[in-house]
Amino acid sequence: MERRDFFGFTAMIGGGMLLSACNQGDAATATTQTKPTGAVTLVYEMRVAGPTANTTVQTNITSLKTTMSGKTGYLGLSFKKMTGESTMVKNYPNNLKGVLNNGFVGNSKVPNFYSLFIRFDSYDNMITSGVQSWFTTNIVPSLFAYNAATSSYTTIALDYYEGVYVTVAAGNRTSIYTTQTDIVNFLKNQSDEITVPRVTVQNHVMIKNANLTDFNTKIQVLLTTAQQTYMPTTEPTGIGLAAIENTGLVADTTDTNYRKAVTTEILQNAFTDGDLRSYIMHGVWESVGDHENSHIDIRFQQASGPVGAYVVVGPVEPFYTTIAQDGVAPAV
């Protein structure tokens, strides 16, 4: 099954995840396509069921940080747990903004959904590190369905996704980064620290690979807009005021305030999926409310329109909280 085939299935399982039933992921594709240059991010998306597996997976991710720390070219990792999903990315009415921000928290009907980002300065160093075989050995054995009625695991394997991505552009509240030197420094200093309450947003889309160059040009304009805009525009510190968080079923439609994104990053799959190419628009925000209100800003809408015209699959935009990471966060 190709990654795009999983979009319809995720609606049934309640995930909004861009998982693939092809466990080989991009590793198989790499033998037939040109390997990427520059820094890469190895991305895993998985669902983990039952208490024992969740504990085991989180413990093993902690050991992965130690294992990778001595590997050549390793830049850092972050492990994120899905908490909800954006409504504004789908242009739902403003009175529904943020209603799904905690849609996957404490929901016993669905497994826990996780994403793992592992950063390297090159594709070759990623391969040499052995991280892919580490995942197969230490994580895959925990990916089985759980029968809550009998408190036991089944023999049904849960699919996961593996993808290799390159960073097209990134930014923080200081600058926008497009050169490899700046991107590597950005990846070494992520603002994913677990000690600061923040929310990660991952907007997943796919485009026709033939439109890659045009899309990358327009998506950098959108990244710059998303990174530099805030409300109210007269706010003296230049980062905006915090949005009102939606804690009920109906949002405050009069609230338009939001703070700048902490960081933004455009991740492009290093390999094609047939005639398609997948992207992850990865952002760290101070709150869900800030992110949702940014989408109703006319400046963001004007910049996102040309980008959205290229999208043929998606968008799906889950929220995450970071539960494991390493590296030192940059000043923002």
C-alpha positions as CSV (number, residue, x, y, z in Angstrom):
1,M,0.0,0.0,0.0
2,E,1.3,3.5,-0.9
3,R,1.3,6.3,1.6
4,R,-1.6,8.1,-0.1
5,D,-3.8,5.0,0.2
6,F,-3.8,5.3,4.0
7,F,-5.6,8.7,4.0
8,G,-9.0,7.1,3.7
9,F,-8.3,4.4,6.2
10,T,-7.2,6.9,8.9
11,A,-10.6,8.5,9.0
12,M,-12.0,5.1,10.1
13,I,-9.4,4.6,12.9
14,G,-9.7,8.2,14.0
15,G,-6.1,9.1,13.6
16,G,-5.6,11.6,10.9
17,M,-2.2,10.0,10.6
18,L,-0.4,9.6,7.4
19,L,0.7,6.1,8.1
20,S,1.7,3.7,5.4
21,A,1.0,-0.1,5.4
22,C,4.3,-0.4,3.5
23,N,6.7,-1.0,6.4
24,Q,9.7,-0.7,4.1
25,G,8.8,3.0,3.5
26,D,11.4,5.0,1.7
27,A,14.2,2.5,2.5
28,A,13.0,0.4,-0.5
29,T,12.6,3.4,-2.7
30,A,16.2,4.6,-2.0
31,T,17.5,1.7,-4.1
32,T,15.9,3.1,-7.3
33,Q,16.0,6.8,-6.8
34,T,18.9,9.3,-6.4
35,K,19.8,9.7,-2.7
36,P,19.4,13.2,-1.2
37,T,22.2,15.6,-0.5
38,G,22.5,17.6,2.7
39,A,20.8,17.1,6.0
40,V,18.0,14.5,6.3
41,T,15.3,13.7,8.8
42,L,14.2,10.1,9.3
43,V,10.5,10.2,10.2
44,Y,8.5,7.4,11.8
45,E,4.8,7.4,12.4
46,M,3.3,4.7,14.5
47,R,0.3,3.7,16.7
48,V,1.1,2.0,19.9
49,A,-1.7,0.1,21.8
50,G,-1.9,-1.0,25.4
51,P,0.0,0.0,28.5
52,T,2.9,-2.4,28.2
53,A,3.8,-1.5,24.7
54,N,3.6,2.2,25.4
55,T,5.9,1.9,28.3
56,T,8.4,-0.2,26.3
57,V,8.4,2.1,23.3
58,Q,9.0,5.2,25.4
59,T,11.8,3.5,27.4
60,N,13.4,2.4,24.2
61,I,13.2,5.9,22.7
62,T,15.1,7.1,25.7
63,S,17.8,4.5,25.0
64,L,17.9,5.5,21.3
65,K,19.1,9.0,22.3
66,T,22.1,7.5,24.1
67,T,22.7,5.1,21.2
68,M,22.7,7.8,18.6
69,S,24.6,10.4,20.5
70,G,27.9,8.9,19.5
71,K,27.0,8.4,15.8
72,T,28.7,10.4,13.1
73,G,26.4,13.1,11.7
74,Y,23.7,12.7,14.3
75,L,22.0,16.0,15.0
76,G,19.2,15.1,17.4
77,L,15.7,13.6,17.8
78,S,12.2,14.4,19.0
79,F,9.4,12.0,19.9
80,K,5.9,13.4,19.8
81,K,2.5,12.1,21.0
82,M,-0.6,13.1,19.1
83,T,-3.1,15.1,21.1
84,G,-5.6,16.4,18.6
85,E,-6.2,17.8,15.1
86,S,-6.6,21.3,13.5
87,T,-10.0,22.4,12.3
88,M,-8.9,25.6,10.8
89,V,-6.6,23.9,8.2
90,K,-9.8,22.4,6.7
91,N,-11.6,25.8,6.7
92,Y,-14.2,24.8,9.2
93,P,-16.3,27.7,10.6
94,N,-14.6,29.8,13.2
95,N,-16.9,28.8,15.9
96,L,-15.4,25.3,15.7
97,K,-11.7,26.4,15.9
98,G,-9.7,24.3,18.3
99,V,-12.6,21.9,19.2
100,L,-10.4,18.9,18.4
101,N,-7.3,20.2,20.1
102,N,-7.4,17.4,22.7
103,G,-9.4,14.9,20.6
104,F,-7.0,12.1,21.1
105,V,-6.2,12.7,24.8
106,G,-7.5,9.9,27.1
107,N,-9.5,8.3,24.3
108,S,-9.4,4.6,25.1
109,K,-11.1,3.7,21.8
110,V,-7.9,4.5,19.7
111,P,-4.2,3.6,20.2
112,N,-1.7,6.3,21.0
113,F,-0.3,7.9,17.9
114,Y,3.4,8.9,17.8
115,S,5.8,10.5,15.4
116,L,9.6,10.2,15.7
117,F,12.0,12.7,14.0
118,I,15.6,11.7,13.9
119,R,18.0,14.2,12.3
120,F,21.3,13.6,10.5
121,D,23.7,15.8,8.6
122,S,23.6,13.5,5.6
123,Y,21.8,10.5,4.1
124,D,24.9,8.3,4.2
125,N,25.5,9.0,7.9
126,M,21.8,8.1,8.6
127,I,22.3,4.8,6.9
128,T,25.6,4.1,8.6
129,S,24.2,4.8,12.0
130,G,22.0,1.7,11.9
131,V,19.0,3.6,13.2
132,Q,16.6,1.8,10.8
133,S,17.7,-1.7,12.0
134,W,17.5,-0.3,15.6
135,F,13.8,0.6,15.0
136,T,13.1,-2.8,13.5
137,T,14.6,-4.5,16.5
138,N,13.4,-2.3,19.4
139,I,10.1,-0.7,18.3
140,V,8.4,-3.0,15.8
141,P,7.9,-5.9,18.2
142,S,5.7,-3.6,20.3
143,L,3.4,-2.6,17.4
144,F,0.5,-5.0,17.9
145,A,-3.2,-4.5,18.5
146,Y,-4.4,-4.8,22.1
147,N,-7.6,-6.4,23.3
148,A,-8.8,-4.3,26.2
149,A,-11.5,-6.8,27.2
150,T,-9.0,-9.5,27.9
151,S,-6.0,-7.2,28.7
152,S,-3.9,-9.0,26.2
153,Y,-2.1,-8.4,23.0
154,T,-3.3,-9.9,19.7
155,T,-1.2,-11.2,16.8
156,I,-2.4,-8.3,14.6
157,A,0.5,-6.2,13.6
158,L,0.0,-2.4,13.5
159,D,1.4,-0.7,10.4
160,Y,3.8,2.1,10.7
161,Y,5.4,4.6,8.3
162,E,9.1,5.3,7.6
163,G,10.1,8.2,5.5
164,V,13.3,10.2,4.7
165,Y,12.8,13.9,4.3
166,V,15.0,16.9,3.4
167,T,14.4,20.4,4.8
168,V,13.5,22.9,2.1
169,A,13.4,25.9,4.5
170,A,13.0,26.6,8.1
171,G,12.6,29.6,10.4
172,N,12.2,30.9,13.9
173,R,11.4,34.3,15.4
174,T,14.9,35.6,14.4
175,S,15.3,34.6,10.7
176,I,14.4,32.3,7.8
177,Y,16.9,29.6,6.9
178,T,17.5,28.1,3.4
179,T,21.2,27.3,3.2
180,Q,22.5,23.9,4.3
181,T,24.8,25.5,6.9
182,D,21.9,27.3,8.5
183,I,19.5,24.4,8.2
184,V,22.0,22.0,9.9
185,N,22.3,24.5,12.8
186,F,18.5,24.8,13.0
187,L,18.1,21.0,13.1
188,K,20.7,20.8,15.9
189,N,18.8,23.4,18.0
190,Q,15.1,22.5,17.8
191,S,12.5,24.2,20.1
192,D,10.9,20.9,21.0
193,E,12.0,20.8,24.6
194,I,9.6,19.0,26.9
195,T,10.1,21.4,29.8
196,V,8.3,24.2,27.9
197,P,4.5,23.9,27.2
198,R,4.3,24.1,23.5
199,V,2.4,22.3,20.7
200,T,3.8,20.8,17.5
201,V,1.8,21.0,14.3
202,Q,2.4,18.6,11.4
203,N,0.5,19.5,8.2
204,H,0.7,16.5,5.8
205,V,0.0,17.0,2.1
206,M,1.0,15.4,-1.2
207,I,1.5,17.2,-4.6
208,K,2.3,16.1,-8.1
209,N,6.0,15.7,-8.3
210,A,6.0,17.6,-11.6
211,N,5.1,20.7,-9.6
212,L,7.9,20.4,-7.1
213,T,9.9,23.4,-8.1
214,D,6.9,25.8,-8.2
215,F,5.5,24.4,-5.0
216,N,8.8,24.9,-3.1
217,T,9.0,28.5,-4.2
218,K,5.5,29.2,-3.0
219,I,5.8,27.2,0.2
220,Q,8.8,29.3,1.2
221,V,6.6,32.4,0.9
222,L,4.0,30.8,3.1
223,L,6.6,29.7,5.7
224,T,7.9,33.3,5.8
225,T,4.4,34.6,6.2
226,A,3.6,32.1,8.9
227,Q,6.8,32.8,10.8
228,Q,6.5,36.6,10.7
229,T,2.9,37.4,11.2
230,Y,1.0,37.9,14.5
231,M,-2.0,39.8,15.9
232,P,-2.6,42.4,16.9
233,T,-0.2,44.0,14.5
234,T,0.3,46.9,16.9
235,E,1.6,44.6,19.7
236,P,4.8,46.4,20.9
237,T,7.1,43.3,21.4
238,G,6.5,42.2,17.8
239,I,5.3,38.7,18.6
240,G,1.6,39.2,19.3
241,L,-0.8,38.4,22.1
242,A,-1.8,34.9,23.2
243,A,-5.0,33.5,21.7
244,I,-7.9,32.5,23.8
245,E,-7.8,28.7,24.1
246,N,-11.0,26.9,23.2
247,T,-12.0,24.7,26.2
248,G,-15.6,24.0,25.2
249,L,-17.6,23.0,22.2
250,V,-17.9,26.6,20.8
251,A,-14.9,28.8,20.3
252,D,-14.7,32.6,20.9
253,T,-15.2,33.8,17.3
254,T,-14.3,37.4,18.3
255,D,-10.7,36.5,19.3
256,T,-8.2,37.0,16.5
257,N,-5.0,37.4,18.6
258,Y,-2.1,35.0,18.3
259,R,1.6,34.9,18.8
260,K,4.2,34.1,16.2
261,A,5.2,30.5,15.6
262,V,8.2,29.5,17.6
263,T,9.7,27.6,14.7
264,T,8.5,26.5,11.3
265,E,10.0,23.9,8.9
266,I,9.1,22.6,5.4
267,L,10.0,18.9,5.1
268,Q,10.0,17.4,1.6
269,N,10.1,13.6,1.1
270,A,13.5,12.7,-0.4
271,F,11.8,10.2,-2.7
272,T,8.7,10.2,-4.9
273,D,5.6,8.0,-4.3
274,G,4.7,7.2,-7.9
275,D,4.1,10.6,-9.5
276,L,3.4,12.2,-6.1
277,R,5.6,13.8,-3.5
278,S,4.8,14.1,0.2
279,Y,5.5,17.0,2.5
280,I,5.3,17.7,6.2
281,M,4.9,21.3,7.3
282,H,6.3,21.1,10.8
283,G,5.7,24.0,13.3
284,V,6.1,24.6,17.0
285,W,3.7,27.1,18.6
286,E,3.1,28.4,22.1
287,S,-0.5,27.1,21.9
288,V,-3.2,25.5,19.8
289,G,-5.1,28.7,19.9
290,D,-2.2,30.7,18.4
291,H,-2.0,28.2,15.5
292,E,-5.7,28.2,14.8
293,N,-6.0,32.0,14.9
294,S,-3.1,32.3,12.5
295,H,-5.2,30.5,9.9
296,I,-7.9,33.0,10.0
297,D,-5.5,35.9,9.4
298,I,-6.0,37.3,5.9
299,R,-2.3,37.5,5.3
300,F,-1.9,33.8,6.0
301,Q,-4.9,33.0,3.8
302,Q,-3.5,35.0,0.9
303,A,-0.1,33.2,1.1
304,S,-1.7,29.7,1.6
305,G,-4.0,29.9,-1.4
306,P,-1.3,29.5,-4.1
307,V,0.2,26.6,-2.1
308,G,-3.1,24.8,-1.6
309,A,-3.8,24.9,-5.3
310,Y,-1.0,22.3,-5.8
311,V,-2.2,19.9,-3.1
312,V,-3.8,16.7,-4.4
313,V,-3.9,14.7,-1.2
314,G,-4.6,16.2,2.3
315,P,-4.2,18.4,4.2
316,V,-4.2,16.5,7.5
317,E,-2.8,18.5,10.4
318,P,-2.5,16.8,13.8
319,F,-1.3,18.4,17.0
320,Y,1.4,16.8,19.1
321,T,3.1,17.3,22.4
322,T,6.8,16.5,22.6
323,I,7.6,13.8,25.2
324,A,11.3,13.1,24.4
325,Q,14.0,15.2,22.8
326,D,17.6,16.1,22.9
327,G,19.6,19.2,21.8
328,V,19.5,22.7,23.1
329,A,16.7,25.1,22.1
330,P,17.7,28.3,20.4
331,A,16.8,31.7,21.8
332,V,13.5,32.9,20.3
